[in-house]
Amino acid sequence: MADLSVKVAGVSFANPLIAASGTFGFGREYGEFYPLSKLGGISCKGITLQRRDGNPPPRIAETPSGILNAVGLQNPGVDVFINDDLPWLKQQNTVVIANIAGNTVEDYCAMAEKLSETDVDMIELNISCPNVKSGGVQFGTSCESVGQITREVRAHCKKPLIVKLSPNVTDIASIAQAAEANGADAVSLINTLTGMRIDINTRRPIIRNNTGGLSGAAVFPVAVRMVWQVSNAVKIPVIGMGGISSWEDAVEMMIAGATALQIGTVLFSDPYAPIKIAEGVSRFLDDNGIASVTELTGTVKPW
Amino acid sequence: MKYDIRKLRLLSNAEIADGIFDMRLALSGDEPPVQCGQFAHVYVPGKSLRRPISVCDARGGVLRLVYQIKGEGTRIMSEMLPGCLVDVLLPLGNGFSVGRGKKYALIGGGIGVPPMLYTAAQCDSPLVITGFRNKELVILQDDFADAGAEVVLATDDGSAGQKGFVTDVLRARIAEVDEVCACGPTPMLRAIAQVCAEFGKPCQISLEERMACGIGACLVCAVKVRKNGEEIMQHVCRNGPVFNAEEVVFHG
């Protein structure tokens, strides 16, 4: 049996499959399907300093091989997360990543400070949410703003810090370099691509927010390309995500340069997908005489 | 574990009205008991999202899902052939709370009619009020009668049953009713909730919203409700689909 364990920024994961933020809540619901210890980790639903109710519905539309969503960061606030959800999550024997989002740099810093005093394993800086009016992706689209927010949060953060990158940029590799240069321990990518669907009868956008974030198999090739570009541009580990739906996708994403993976949209059609993917990756490694999954990372042979 | 994927054998999948299909699946018997008003989340090959369909009936070891072709996903469902295995998450959500010894009015509008059948089977001689746009869309009338219900048919254009809305029937009969359960389009539910509030009758309504995970993790199927004087977001899949009508804050 091949070794599936990976290490990101000093944190050990039993396998590279991490539930992606926003698709998995704080774990309790999917914990009614299988023990969460079968996952390498969980990136929790994005949390903000204060409770947010999110956007009005509809918040989702199906698209060819994907979905558009605009939940708008509905969450109970960082204090409720720390008091009510984190203690339970920490008993599940999996890596717990807190995903934080804010309206201001100060919000992010305040949350990083609070979470640094807990036993959360890692913090993921969400500067790529396309579905909120202020904050979110506005911090994530220029090297200057990414560099500044990473630097300031770093100064308040005692935990390993992942910066989650938006694909809605012209040069994601230089954005990743800005995060790295300012203290990020890892980067994760891609967040969703901004998209839109319109009902041709009512001429109304299907999503009440008008636009939403595109995810699912449709974005996978974009994600592979960006993970490849970023992993060539930085030395810190890359957590790859974006439409991974099968074990073959997972292997491909690691070959492109990912050290670990996040799995999201596929959960909605198959809640067991991360477990099946981990099993498939394990079989692939055994069949190819590869001792450790880490041997896949960045082994693409570009033309 | 509370949840599991079930692969249920498709027994039949007949078109019972224009664009409306009656999918019957053999329950394996090891599922948790299905309550009226709960839903099944049906996997559709090739689609990113499951399709949430209210349970029409679950008596006699057969799960009935009566659904309307609304788009590509339900069209693919309608092409599933008897004998195949259908992948469902079941049972999900909180259903109608009904019991014996009370007089219920069970109201369905259009494709909101099917869940009232299994609900009717849990009540003593309920009054079932069904509303449809026209006679081509009328379904399940005999099934309700077989379940021991008095069934009233109304159509918008008067092409079958009486002409008018389900709320007209409800107003005429409300004196004999203890509680109301309803499923259908939002304007209908809002009107029923108003009638019930006016006459002081408890009212449960089953809501619909575009859904993804089906279990309360992804938070897309949001509905605003008023609890203890405060408006909060709940979710159709996890907190519903059945809600206390007094608590629902209708939008749009």
Boltz contact constraints between the chains, C-beta under 6 A:
constraints:
  - contact:
      token1: [A, 23]
      token2: [B, 218]
      max_distance: 6.0
  - contact:
      token1: [A, 24]
      token2: [B, 217]
      max_distance: 6.0
  - contact:
      token1: [A, 25]
      token2: [B, 217]
      max_distance: 6.0
  - contact:
      token1: [A, 29]
      token2: [B, 215]
      max_distance: 6.0
  - contact:
      token1: [A, 29]
      token2: [B, 216]
      max_distance: 6.0
  - contact:
      token1: [A, 29]
      token2: [B, 217]
      max_distance: 6.0
  - contact:
      token1: [A, 32]
      token2: [B, 1]
      max_distance: 6.0
  - contact:
      token1: [A, 32]
      token2: [B, 2]
      max_distance: 6.0
  - contact:
      token1: [A, 32]
      token2: [B, 3]
      max_distance: 6.0
  - contact:
      token1: [A, 33]
      token2: [B, 3]
      max_distance: 6.0
  - contact:
      token1: [A, 53]
      token2: [B, 233]
      max_distance: 6.0
  - contact:
      token1: [A, 56]
      token2: [B, 251]
      max_distance: 6.0
  - contact:
      token1: [A, 57]
      token2: [B, 209]
      max_distance: 6.0
  - contact:
      token1: [A, 57]
      token2: [B, 222]
      max_distance: 6.0
  - contact:
      token1: [A, 58]
      token2: [B, 210]
      max_distance: 6.0
  - contact:
      token1: [A, 59]
      token2: [B, 220]
      max_distance: 6.0
  - contact:
      token1: [A, 60]
      token2: [B, 210]
      max_distance: 6.0
  - contact:
      token1: [A, 60]
      token2: [B, 212]
      max_distance: 6.0
  - contact:
      token1: [A, 60]
      token2: [B, 220]
      max_distance: 6.0
  - contact:
      token1: [A, 62]
      token2: [B, 48]
      max_distance: 6.0
  - contact:
      token1: [A, 62]
      token2: [B, 49]
      max_distance: 6.0
  - contact:
      token1: [A, 66]
      token2: [B, 48]
      max_distance: 6.0
  - contact:
      token1: [A, 67]
      token2: [B, 48]
      max_distance: 6.0
  - contact:
      token1: [A, 71]
      token2: [B, 219]
      max_distance: 6.0
  - contact:
      token1: [A, 71]
      token2: [B, 220]
      max_distance: 6.0
  - contact:
      token1: [A, 74]
      token2: [B, 219]
      max_distance: 6.0
  - contact:
      token1: [A, 74]
      token2: [B, 233]
      max_distance: 6.0
  - contact:
      token1: [A, 216]
      token2: [B, 48]
      max_distance: 6.0
  - contact:
      token1: [A, 268]
      token2: [B, 49]
      max_distance: 6.0
  - contact:
      token1: [A, 268]
      token2: [B, 212]
      max_distance: 6.0
  - contact:
      token1: [A, 268]
      token2: [B, 213]
      max_distance: 6.0
